[in-house]
Amino acid sequence: MATRRIREFLDGSGVRYISISHSLAYTAQEIAESAHVPGDEMAKTVIVWIDNRLVMAVVPATKDVSVELLRRETGSQHVYLADEADFADRFLGCQLGTVPPFGILFGMETYIDRCMSRQEHIAFNAGTHTDVIVMRFDDYQRLARPFPVRIAVEPVDVGLPIASI
C-alpha cells in the first residue's frame, strides 16, 4: 500500500526513479547493504518531537540524528525522539521502520542533514522491509521540500536500538 502510494506520488510528479526489491532487512545499514546502495545515499528517517509537533529528521544510514543539533538548528525549546506509540497510526500502510522521507505526504515537516545534498542520489525505504527507491537528490529536494540542517553525528554504540521508522 505505502509502496504504491510513494510510486504514484513520484510517477505523478514525473520524476525518474529505480525501485529495488531486496531480501528482508531492518536497519538502514542492513537495507543499504542488501539493496547494494552506498550507506551515504541511504536515508534513515527518524521521527522527532519539536516543540509539540512531530517531524521527520533524515540522515544517512551511516549516521545518527543529534536531537541537540536539531534543537539548535531549528531554534526550538524542546526536541526529543518520538516513541512508537506517538506515531503508530500516522503512517498507515507502512511497516514500522520503513517510512519514506517525504513528510509532505504525511502532513509533517522534513529536516534533512546537509551532507545528503552532496550525493547525486538518495535511496529510501518505500514502506516495506523489502522495497527501496533510488532517485536523484535534486528531484527529491524539489518534491519533498526538506529543510537542510546539520543534524547527523557518528553513531554511538551503547547497545541500544536507534529510534527510526
N, C-alpha and C positions, 0 to 999 in steps of 0.2 A: 504493500500500500504506500508506504513512505517513499520507497524507491521509485514507484510510478509517479508520485507527486513531484519529486525533485526533477525527474526526467521531463515531465510535462512542463514544468516551470522553465527548464533550460531550453527545451525544444521551442516553446512559445516565445522565448527571448531570442531565438535564432543563433544561439552560440553552439560551437562545436565542442564535443567532449568525448571522452572514452569511458566506457563502462567496463569495469573489470570484476569478474567473479573470482573469488579465491576461497581457499579452504577456511573453515571456521577459525576465527581469531578474535580475541577480545581487547587487548591493549592496542593503543595506537602504534606502538613499535612493532608488535606482532603482525598487525594488519599491513603495515608498510612492507615488512619482510615477505609476508605471504603474497601480497599483490605486486611484489617487485617494484616498489616505489621508494625513492630516496626518503629517508626519515625527515629531512628538512622540508620536503614538499608535502608530506602527510600532515594534515591538520588534526589537532586534538582539540575538541570542543569541551569546554568546562563551563558549567552553569554556576553563576555567582550572583549573590545579592549585592546590589549597590544602592544604598540609601532607600530601602524598601521596594526595590523593583528588581526583577530577575533579568539578567543579561547573559549573553554568550561571551566568553573570553576564549580566544583562539590562539594557539601556539603550535609550533612544530612538534611532531611526535617525540622528538628527542629532548624536549624541554618540559618544564612545568610552569604553571601560572603563579606569579607572585601577587598575592592579594594586596600586599603593601605597595608594590609598584603601581598596581591598578588604582588603588586609593589615591596615590599621589598624582598619577596621570589624569584622573578624572576630577580631582579636587573634591572628592566625596568624603563624607564623615565616616560612614560605616560600609565596609566591604568585607565579605566573607563567603566561603564556599557554601553553596546550597546543599541541603540534604535531598536525597532522592524523593522523599515524601513531598518536598516543596514543588516539584515539577513533574511528578509521575503522570499526571493527566494532561500535561501541556503538549506532549509530543506524540499524539495518537498515531499509531501505525509504525512508530519507530521502536526498535528493540533498545533496551537500556544500553547506553554506551555507543549509540550509532547515529545520533542526530547530526545532520549536515549543518555546516556553519553558516546558515542563512537565517539569522534571526528575523529578517523581514517576513519570512514565511510563517513565523510563529508569534508575531507581534512583539518582538524583542529587539533591543539594540545589540549590535555585534561589535566587539572590540577585538582587534587582531594585532598581534605583535608585528612591528615594522619589519623585522627580519624576513618575514614571509614574502614581502613585496619584492625582495631581491631575487626570488625564484621565478622562473619563467612559467611554471605550472603550480597548481595546487591540487592536492588529492584529498578526498574526504569520504567518510562513511556515507552511504546512501540509505540509511535507515535499517540496515541489517548487519549481522556479523559476517556476511559473505559478499557484500557488494561495495565497491569503491568507484567513485567518479573522479576522473582527472580532467582538468580543463586549464586553459590559460589563466594566469593570475589576473591579467588585465580585465578579462571578461568577468571573472569572479568579483573583482573590485567594483566594476560597473553595476553588476546586478545586486550584490549583497550590501553595497554601500557601508562597509565596516569602518569604524573609527580606528585609524592607525595609532598605536600606542607602544610603549616599551614595557612589556609585562612578562617576557619569557626569562626564566632562570634555569640554571643547570639543575637537574633532578637531585634531590637529597634522598638517599636510600635509608629510610628508617624502618623499613619492614611494614609500612602501612600502605594500603592502596591509595591511589590518587583519584579524587572525585572527577569524573568526566562522563559525558554522555554522548 
